[in-house]
Amino acid sequence: MQDPKFWVPYLVLISVIVFAIMLQKNNSIYIALKSFFNLHFFKQSVRNENGNIIYLGRILIVNTFLILTLVVFYFLGDILSLIYNVKYEIVFFSILTGIVIWYWLNVILRKLLAEVSSISLVGKEVELYNQFFFQSLGILLLPGVVGLYFFPTDFWGYNFRYFAEITVQLIIIIVFLNKLFQSVFQSFEIKISWFYIFLYICTLEILPLCVGYQLLLG
């Protein structure tokens, strides 16, 4: 009897292929990672922004949607399918839809924050940094996703898939924490109202981290 989730590993391979193609195109992966972890380099990226990097960056974001969906599906797919009594395909595309909505809510809320703060620079920088965050998250999670779906559960007495699970969880926590710290530093540099800084950090930084942590570990 065919595994009802036989199609999932093929999606992992598609994501790997997209990543491999992106490695051959410009240096968008390097720019995304360094901009996300280095605020000074991020400022340079904003000034040197060009259409090609933006286009390739969007491809990376779409790939991140797929990678995040694969991660959530791995941990919660069976549970959600059992609770709601639906097929795995429906669960997968529901998760994918939720992640895409989450991304666009981030974009909309950040633009609203920029409008309220009356500083146009905030909108541009925050939006770009959000894009680099999603790109970097997908890039860093990809090896872990390959491990989740392809590593053996018993090889010479070791469960390598368990190591992949721990790695994925640690990457998510580290990436979100880095985003939180960098966002705080950005807020200090821009010098906007403490009320908006607090609102921004609580709603767009801390809350997603707590929700994601509970979903993956709880």
N, C-alpha and C positions, 0 to 999 in steps of 0.2 A: 504493500500500500504506500502511495506517495505521501511524503511529508507535506502537510498543508502549508508549511513555511519554506518550501523548497526554493522559492523565488527570491528570498531575502539575500542569500549570498551573492546572487547576480547583481543586486543593487550595490552591494559593497564593492564589487569589481568595477561597476560603472563609475563609482565615486573615485576609485583608485586611478582609473583611466583618465578621468577629468583632471585629477591632480597631476598626473604625469604629463599631460598635455600643457597644463599651466606652467610646469617647470621649464618648458621649452619656450614659453612666451614672455618676453620682457623679464623684469625682476619683481613682479607684483607680489610674489610670495614673500620675498625678502623684505620689501617695503612694508607689507602688512604686519609682519612679525616685529620688525624693528620699531615701526611707528607705534605699535600697541604697547611695547615694553619700554620704549625710550621716549619720554615726552619731548625732549629737545629735538630728536629726529622727527617726531610727529609734526612739530612746528614747521620744519623744513619741508615736509611732505605737503603740508597745506599750501605753502608758498609755491612749491614746484608742481602743483597738481596739474595733470594733463588728461586728455580724453581717453588715451589708450589705457592708462592705469585704472581709471574709473570703470571702463568697460570690462577689463579683465577682473577687477575687483568684484563686480556684480556677478560674474560667473563663479567666483570663489564663494560669494554669499549664498548663491543658489545651491552650490555643493555642500555648504555648511548646513543648509536646511535638511538635505538628505542625510548627512552624517548624524546630526542631532536626532533626527527621527529614528535612525537605526539604533542609536544609543538608548533612547527612551523605549523603543519597541523591544529591545533585548531585555530590559529590566521589567517592563510593565505589560508587554504584549499579551502574555498568557493570562495574567490577572484581569486585564480589561476585557479580553475576549470571554473569559468565564463569567465575570460579573454582569456584563451587558448581553451575553449570549449572541455575539456577532462574529462574523468571520474575521480572520486575521487581516485580510486585505482592507476591510472597513476600519479596523483598529489602526492600521498603519497610516492610511490616508487621513484619518481623524487627527492623529498625532501630528502629521505633516502640516495639516491645515492650522492646527493650534500654534505651531511654531512660527509659521508665516504670519499669522495674526499677531503673535507676540512681537515679532520684529517690527511690523508696521505700527503697532501701538507705541513701541519705543521711539520710532521716528516721529510720530505725531506729537507725543508728549514732550519730546525734546524741542520740537519747533514751537510748541506752545510756551515752553519755558523761556525760549529765546525772545518770543514776542512780549511776554509779561515783563521780562527783565529789561526790555528796550535796548538790548545790545545785539546788533546783527552778527557780530563776530562770534558770539556764543553759539548761535544756531549753526553756523558753518562748521566750527571746530567740533562741537558736540556731535553733530551728525556724522562727520567724517570719522571721528574716533569710534563711534558706535559701529560704523562699517568695518573698521580695522579690527574691532573686538570680535565681530561675527566671523570675519575671515580667519583670524588667528585661532579662534576656537575650533573651527572646522579643520584647519591645518594640523593643529596639535592633537586633535582627537582621532584623526584618521588611522594612525598605526594601532591605537587601542581598539578601534572598531574592527579592524582586520583580525586582531587577537580575539575579540569577543565571538566572532563567527567562524574562525578557522583554526584557532589554537586547540590542541587536544586537551581533554579533561583528565587524562591519565597517561603520562609519558614518563617512564622510569620512576613511577611513584609520585610524580609532580603534576599538579593541576595548573597548567599554564593558562587556562582560561580564567581561573580565579585571579592570577596575577594581572591579567588584562583588565578584569573588572576593577581591581584596586587602582590600577594606573589611570583608567578613565575617570574614576571618581576624584582622584587627586588632581588630575588636570583641570577638571571643571572647577573645583574649589580654588585652585591656584589662579586660574584665569579670571574668575570672578573677583577674587580678592585684589588682584593687580588692577583690574578695572576700577574697583572701588577707590583704591589709593590714588591712582592717576587722576580720577575724576575730582577727588578732593583737592589735589594739587592744582588742577586746572581752575577750579573755583577760586582758590586763593589768588591766583595770578590775575584773573579777570576782575576780581573785587566786586562781586555782586552781593545783594542783600543776603544776610545769613538765613533769613527765612526761606529764600529760594534755594539756597544751598542745602538746607536741611530737608526741604520738600523733595528736591531732586534726588538726594542720596537715599532717603527712605523709600521712595516709591520706585525708583528705577535702578537702584544698585543693591540695597540690602534685601528688599522683598524678593526679587528673583533668585538671589543666592539662597535664601532660606527655603523657598518653595522647591527649587531644584534639589537642594540637599535632602529635603524630606522625601521627595519622590524617588530619588535613587537609593537612599539608605533606609527609608522608613517602611 
